Amino acid sequence: MKSKQLANVLIKILGLYVCLCAIPELVIGIGAPLVVALGAAKWDVVMTEELSNAIGAVIQLVVGLFLVVKSRKLAAFWFKNEDA
């Protein structure tokens, strides 16, 4: 296996890991307004904590998907001097 191929696989694995780490925070951030709707918490507490975590999780999910989709181009950029 050449360096470009290995880098491509490792970048895809890293992207999937980043996406998987974002899922719990995203679920909590989406579920927080439901807790507020049921009257179990105050809106200001939910707004400052869980929803800000959900925004960060969305950004993390986008970065992870970018790594998965563009892994081949990233590997080619980093190893452009290597013979294909």
N, C-alpha and C positions, 0 to 999 in steps of 0.2 A: 504494500500500500504506500503510495507516494504521500508526500507532505500535504499537498493540496487536498487530496481525498480525505486524509485523516483530519485536517483542519475543518473541512466541510462537515464531516460527521460530528466532530466535537462541538462546532458552532450550533448545529441543529440540536444536539443534546442540551447544550446550555440554554438555547431558546425555549425548549420544552420545559426545562427546569424552572426558568423564570416565569413562564406561563402558569405552571402548576403552583408555584408559590403565591401567585397573585389571586388565585381562585378563592381561597378562604376569606381574604380581606374583602373581596368584591361581594361575596355572598353576605357577609356581615354588614357591609355598607348598604346593600340593597334591602336587607332585612330590617335594618334600624328604623326606617320610616314606618314599617309595619308595626313595630313595637310602639312607636309614638301614636300611631292610629288607634291602637288598642288601649291607649291611655296608661301604659305601664312606665313611661319615662317622659321627661321634659324635653321639649324640642331643642332648646339651646344646648343641652348636654349632647344630644345626638348629633346636632349640626356641627359642633366643633370637633367631635372625636370620630365617630364612625363614618360620617360622610366625607371627611377629609381623608380618611384611610381609603375609602372607596375611590376617590379621585386618584390617589397614589397607585392603587391597584390597577386602575384602568391604564395609567401611564406605563406601569410595569408590564401589563398584558400586551400593550402595543409594542413595546420594546422587544418582548419575547417573540411575538409574531414576526416582527421585522427580522430578528436574527434567524428564525426558521426559514422565512421566505428568501432572504438575501444571503444565505450562508455561502452559496457557491460564488457569488460575486465578491463577498468579503474575503473568502479564501484565495480567490484569484488575485485580489488586490494585494493581500499580504505576501503572497508567494508568486509575484509576477515574474521574477527572474528564474524560476525553476522551469525546467523543460516539462511540457505537458505530455 
